[in-house]
Amino acid sequence: MDLAGRQALSDNTIFRIYSMTKPVIATAIMMLCEYGKLDLNNPASKFIPEFKTAEVVRFENGKDVGLEPVKRDVTVHDLLTYTAGFIYCGLKGIPQNQYAIIPTRHHH
């Protein structure tokens, strides 16, 4: 494909696709939910024990003052909706300043 030359796509045009792990894993998880094998409200620590001791950065007056334990268990739902508190390496400053805060609703 040549955008500058305005050439059309062909049947054998090759694309580089990034980050396909996320939708494949999300589809597999939703299939497990459909089959009754997994509940989105399960704590992530049920499957990944390290989540039992999860910590988050605590900010006071916009300043990083250290780590503290999470206030509630991270769930499978949190992992699927990217609300588990992870940020990409290299971000500077408080994550709330980097992204809009989106209210979420948990399935009960």
VEXVO-983046 format. One record per atom (N, C-alpha, C): atom name; z, x, y. Coordinates in nm, 4 decimals. Layout:
N
  atome        c3        c1        c2
     CA         Z         X         Y
...
***
This chain:
108
  atome        c3        c1        c2
      N    0.0000    0.0851   -0.1171
     CA    0.0000    0.0000    0.0000
      C    0.0000    0.0895    0.1231
      N   -0.0825    0.0546    0.2180
     CA   -0.0946    0.1328    0.3408
      C   -0.0860    0.0366    0.4585
      N    0.0335    0.0291    0.5201
     CA    0.0511   -0.0635    0.6316
      C   -0.0352   -0.0239    0.7509
      N   -0.0396    0.1055    0.7788
     CA   -0.1177    0.1514    0.8941
      C   -0.2660    0.1200    0.8751
      N   -0.3165    0.1392    0.7521
     CA   -0.4567    0.1132    0.7236
      C   -0.4838   -0.0319    0.6878
      N   -0.3784   -0.1135    0.6827
     CA   -0.3870   -0.2569    0.6549
      C   -0.4532   -0.2862    0.5203
      N   -0.4215   -0.2028    0.4199
     CA   -0.4737   -0.2278    0.2860
      C   -0.3828   -0.3261    0.2131
      N   -0.4436   -0.4174    0.1411
     CA   -0.3692   -0.5198    0.0684
      C   -0.2999   -0.4608   -0.0537
      N   -0.2010   -0.5336   -0.1032
     CA   -0.1341   -0.4959   -0.2272
      C   -0.2283   -0.5169   -0.3440
      N   -0.2107   -0.4359   -0.4474
     CA   -0.2866   -0.4567   -0.5707
      C   -0.1886   -0.4920   -0.6819
      N   -0.2418   -0.5305   -0.7977
     CA   -0.1571   -0.5662   -0.9110
      C   -0.0734   -0.4494   -0.9612
      N   -0.1159   -0.3273   -0.9343
     CA   -0.0408   -0.2114   -0.9838
      C    0.0275   -0.1319   -0.8721
      N    0.0496   -0.1969   -0.7571
     CA    0.1219   -0.1315   -0.6482
      C    0.2643   -0.1029   -0.6946
      N    0.3129    0.0168   -0.6697
     CA    0.4466    0.0586   -0.7107
      C    0.5384    0.0571   -0.5884
      N    0.6557   -0.0040   -0.6060
     CA    0.7572   -0.0085   -0.5010
      C    0.8808    0.0650   -0.5495
      N    0.9490    0.1290   -0.4592
     CA    1.0784    0.1871   -0.4923
      C    1.1821    0.0815   -0.4549
      N    1.2648    0.0429   -0.5513
     CA    1.3643   -0.0611   -0.5300
      C    1.5028    0.0030   -0.5399
      N    1.5841   -0.0191   -0.4397
     CA    1.7186    0.0372   -0.4348
      C    1.8234   -0.0680   -0.4697
      N    1.9375   -0.0208   -0.5154
     CA    2.0578   -0.1035   -0.5345
      C    2.0357   -0.2243   -0.6244
      N    1.9643   -0.2105   -0.7321
     CA    1.9427   -0.3230   -0.8228
      C    2.0590   -0.3430   -0.9200
      N    2.1524   -0.2485   -0.9238
     CA    2.2686   -0.2641   -1.0109
      C    2.3487   -0.3873   -0.9706
      N    2.3648   -0.4086   -0.8414
     CA    2.4475   -0.5198   -0.7925
      C    2.3977   -0.6559   -0.8419
      N    2.2712   -0.6913   -0.8221
     CA    2.2288   -0.8238   -0.8685
      C    2.2263   -0.8359   -1.0215
      N    2.2007   -0.7281   -1.0912
     CA    2.2001   -0.7342   -1.2382
      C    2.3418   -0.7587   -1.2896
      N    2.4384   -0.6846   -1.2370
     CA    2.5781   -0.7025   -1.2792
      C    2.6283   -0.8412   -1.2384
      N    2.5957   -0.8849   -1.1171
     CA    2.6389   -1.0176   -1.0715
      C    2.5826   -1.1268   -1.1623
      N    2.4583   -1.1139   -1.2034
     CA    2.3970   -1.2120   -1.2939
      C    2.4689   -1.2127   -1.4284
      N    2.4989   -1.0952   -1.4815
     CA    2.5698   -1.0861   -1.6098
      C    2.7085   -1.1493   -1.5992
      N    2.7784   -1.1242   -1.4893
     CA    2.9118   -1.1822   -1.4701
      C    2.9036   -1.3347   -1.4605
      N    2.8051   -1.3848   -1.3874
     CA    2.7919   -1.5297   -1.3749
      C    2.7556   -1.5937   -1.5090
      N    2.6794   -1.5227   -1.5917
     CA    2.6492   -1.5739   -1.7265
      C    2.7771   -1.5820   -1.8097
      N    2.8623   -1.4792   -1.7994
     CA    2.9900   -1.4823   -1.8714
      C    3.0756   -1.6001   -1.8249
      N    3.0713   -1.6290   -1.6954
     CA    3.1444   -1.7445   -1.6420
      C    3.0888   -1.8743   -1.6999
      N    2.9568   -1.8849   -1.7044
     CA    2.8920   -2.0042   -1.7603
      C    2.9332   -2.0284   -1.9044
      N    2.9468   -1.9199   -1.9808
     CA    2.9831   -1.9294   -2.1229
      C    3.1334   -1.9433   -2.1429
      N    3.2099   -1.9473   -2.0332
     CA    3.3547   -1.9627   -2.0440
      C    3.4271   -1.8361   -2.0867
      N    3.3640   -1.7224   -2.0756
     CA    3.4226   -1.5950   -2.1193
      C    3.4948   -1.5216   -2.0062
      N    3.4739   -1.5663   -1.8816
     CA    3.5303   -1.4958   -1.7676
      C    3.5603   -1.5960   -1.6577
      N    3.6717   -1.5755   -1.5885
     CA    3.7094   -1.6585   -1.4744
      C    3.7034   -1.5706   -1.3498
      N    3.6362   -1.6171   -1.2472
     CA    3.6232   -1.5389   -1.1239
      C    3.7571   -1.5106   -1.0580
      N    3.8591   -1.5898   -1.0890
     CA    3.9914   -1.5684   -1.0319
      C    4.0753   -1.4687   -1.1105
      N    4.0220   -1.4161   -1.2199
     CA    4.0947   -1.3127   -1.2944
      C    4.1187   -1.1926   -1.2039
      N    4.2371   -1.1319   -1.2146
     CA    4.2574   -1.0091   -1.1384
      C    4.1673   -0.8992   -1.1950
      N    4.1119   -0.8186   -1.1071
     CA    4.0258   -0.7079   -1.1510
      C    4.1025   -0.6122   -1.2412
      N    4.2346   -0.6044   -1.2224
     CA    4.3168   -0.5128   -1.3028
      C    4.3190   -0.5508   -1.4507
      N    4.2808   -0.6737   -1.4829
     CA    4.2717   -0.7143   -1.6238
      C    4.1652   -0.6318   -1.6959
      N    4.0639   -0.5880   -1.6222
     CA    3.9527   -0.5140   -1.6795
      C    3.9510   -0.3674   -1.6369
      N    4.0058   -0.3405   -1.5187
     CA    4.0116   -0.2039   -1.4652
      C    4.1564   -0.1798   -1.4233
      N    4.2378   -0.1211   -1.5122
     CA    4.3813   -0.1072   -1.4876
      C    4.4184   -0.0387   -1.3558
      N    4.3310    0.0456   -1.3048
     CA    4.3614    0.1164   -1.1797
      C    4.3826    0.0215   -1.0622
      N    4.3309   -0.0993   -1.0709
     CA    4.3505   -0.1957   -0.9634
      C    4.4959   -0.2424   -0.9517
      N    4.5774   -0.2192   -1.0577
     CA    4.7191   -0.2585   -1.0516
      C    4.7939   -0.1823   -0.9433
      N    4.7475   -0.0638   -0.9129
     CA    4.8151    0.0191   -0.8124
      C    4.7283    0.0369   -0.6876
      N    4.6431   -0.0605   -0.6598
     CA    4.5535   -0.0506   -0.5448
      C    4.6319   -0.0437   -0.4139
      N    4.5800    0.0347   -0.3226
     CA    4.6390    0.0469   -0.1894
      C    4.5298    0.0270   -0.0852
      N    4.5725   -0.0106    0.0333
     CA    4.4811   -0.0270    0.1454
      C    4.5333    0.0526    0.2639
      N    4.4440    0.0849    0.3548
     CA    4.4837    0.1553    0.4760
      C    4.5537    0.0568    0.5692
      N    4.6652    0.0991    0.6247
     CA    4.7381    0.0167    0.7220
      C    4.7103    0.0702    0.8617
      N    4.6761   -0.0187    0.9514
     CA    4.6483    0.0177    1.0897
      C    4.7550   -0.0417    1.1798
      N    4.7986    0.0344    1.2775
     CA    4.8870   -0.0143    1.3824
      C    4.8278    0.0300    1.5148
      N    4.8047   -0.0666    1.6034
     CA    4.7443   -0.0374    1.7335
      C    4.6137    0.0401    1.7194
      N    4.5341    0.0038    1.6189
     CA    4.4044    0.0673    1.5997
      C    4.4106    0.2059    1.5394
      N    4.5284    0.2471    1.4924
     CA    4.5428    0.3820    1.4378
      C    4.5823    0.3750    1.2907
      N    4.5183    0.4562    1.2098
     CA    4.5481    0.4661    1.0670
      C    4.6873    0.5280    1.0527
      N    4.7807    0.4493    0.9933
     CA    4.9178    0.5003    0.9777
      C    4.9556    0.5213    0.8313
      N    4.8590    0.5147    0.7430
     CA    4.8871    0.5418    0.6024
      C    4.8447    0.4297    0.5100
      N    4.8837    0.4444    0.3851
     CA    4.8470    0.3463    0.2831
      C    4.9643    0.2557    0.2514
      N    4.9305    0.1337    0.2060
     CA    5.0323    0.0404    0.1589
      C    4.9734   -0.0388    0.0421
      N    5.0588   -0.0918   -0.0457
     CA    5.0078   -0.1708   -0.1589
      C    4.9347   -0.2956   -0.1091
      N    4.8363   -0.3402   -0.1868
     CA    4.7659   -0.4638   -0.1504
      C    4.8641   -0.5799   -0.1547
      N    4.8381   -0.6830   -0.0747
     CA    4.9291   -0.7982   -0.0670
      C    4.9067   -0.8977   -0.1798
      N    4.7892   -0.8951   -0.2391
     CA    4.7589   -0.9808   -0.3541
      C    4.6613   -0.9058   -0.4435
      N    4.6516   -0.9525   -0.5669
     CA    4.5602   -0.8872   -0.6611
      C    4.4155   -0.9017   -0.6154
      N    4.3391   -0.7960   -0.6315
     CA    4.1944   -0.8022   -0.6121
      C    4.1379   -0.8778   -0.7311
      N    4.0503   -0.9762   -0.7055
     CA    3.9944   -1.0584   -0.8134
      C    3.8489   -1.0215   -0.8414
      N    3.7984   -1.0726   -0.9524
     CA    3.6566   -1.0562   -0.9846
      C    3.5729   -1.1176   -0.8721
      N    3.6163   -1.2315   -0.8202
     CA    3.5466   -1.2967   -0.7087
      C    3.5374   -1.2022   -0.5886
      N    3.6488   -1.1336   -0.5570
     CA    3.6475   -1.0380   -0.4457
      C    3.5431   -0.9292   -0.4681
      N    3.5343   -0.8800   -0.5903
     CA    3.4374   -0.7737   -0.6199
      C    3.2942   -0.8234   -0.6042
      N    3.2682   -0.9465   -0.6488
     CA    3.1333   -1.0010   -0.6395
      C    3.0914   -1.0344   -0.4968
      N    3.1878   -1.0702   -0.4131
     CA    3.1551   -1.1111   -0.2768
      C    3.1819   -0.9996   -0.1755
      N    3.2119   -0.8806   -0.2254
     CA    3.2343   -0.7639   -0.1388
      C    3.3480   -0.7871   -0.0403
      N    3.4521   -0.8560   -0.0873
     CA    3.5705   -0.8778   -0.0044
      C    3.6931   -0.8106   -0.0649
      N    3.6706   -0.7090   -0.1489
     CA    3.7809   -0.6378   -0.2137
      C    3.8398   -0.5293   -0.1250
      N    3.7767   -0.5016   -0.0122
     CA    3.8318   -0.4030    0.0800
      C    3.7677   -0.2668    0.0736
      N    3.6648   -0.2512   -0.0061
     CA    3.5955   -0.1224   -0.0134
      C    3.5035   -0.1055    0.1058
      N    3.4912    0.0174    0.1530
     CA    3.3926    0.0482    0.2558
      C    3.3107    0.1663    0.2072
      N    3.1935    0.1811    0.2623
     CA    3.1097    0.2940    0.2266
      C    3.1635    0.4201    0.2920
      N    3.1538    0.5306    0.2214
     CA    3.1966    0.6590    0.2776
      C    3.1172    0.6874    0.4040
      N    3.1807    0.7524    0.4973
     CA    3.1117    0.7927    0.6175
      C    3.1321    0.6998    0.7352
      N    3.1895    0.5804    0.7121
     CA    3.2166    0.4922    0.8252
      C    3.3321    0.5494    0.9055
      N    3.3218    0.5412    1.0329
     CA    3.4263    0.5920    1.1216
      C    3.4974    0.4748    1.1867
      N    3.6260    0.4863    1.2001
     CA    3.7026    0.3837    1.2691
      C    3.7442    0.2705    1.1778
      N    3.8003    0.1698    1.2382
     CA    3.8518    0.0545    1.1646
      C    3.7351   -0.0292    1.1143
      N    3.7337   -0.0640    0.9852
     CA    3.6219   -0.1431    0.9313
      C    3.5978   -0.2722    1.0077
      N    3.7038   -0.3378    1.0588
     CA    3.6842   -0.4622    1.1332
      C    3.5951   -0.4398    1.2547
      N    3.5949   -0.3192    1.3076
     CA    3.5087   -0.2892    1.4211
      C    3.3650   -0.2657    1.3773
      N    3.3454   -0.2370    1.2496
     CA    3.2126   -0.2089    1.1974
      C    3.1402   -0.3354    1.1534
      N    3.2149   -0.4336    1.1048
     CA    3.1558   -0.5551    1.0487
      C    3.2234   -0.6782    1.1065
      N    3.1519   -0.7875    1.1114
     CA    3.2131   -0.9142    1.1499
      C    3.3010   -0.9604    1.0342
      N    3.4134   -1.0183    1.0657
     CA    3.5022   -1.0697    0.9615
      C    3.4505   -1.2073    0.9204
      N    3.4241   -1.2224    0.7914
     CA    3.3674   -1.3460    0.7377
      C    3.4744   -1.4161    0.6560
      N    3.5118   -1.5389    0.6914
     CA    3.6107   -1.6089    0.6102
      C    3.5553   -1.6370    0.4717
      N    3.6395   -1.6237    0.3717
     CA    3.5953   -1.6503    0.2342
      C    3.6813   -1.7607    0.1755
      N    3.6315   -1.8198    0.0713
     CA    3.7047   -1.9240    0.0024
      C    3.7050   -1.8881   -0.1451
      N    3.8186   -1.8967   -0.2073
     CA    3.8309   -1.8627   -0.3488
      C    3.8179   -1.9878   -0.4338
      N    3.7585   -1.9705   -0.5510
     CA    3.7428   -2.0805   -0.6468
      C    3.8737   -2.0980   -0.7218
      N    3.9233   -2.2185   -0.7256
     CA    4.0489   -2.2447   -0.8001
      C    4.0290   -2.3521   -0.9000
***
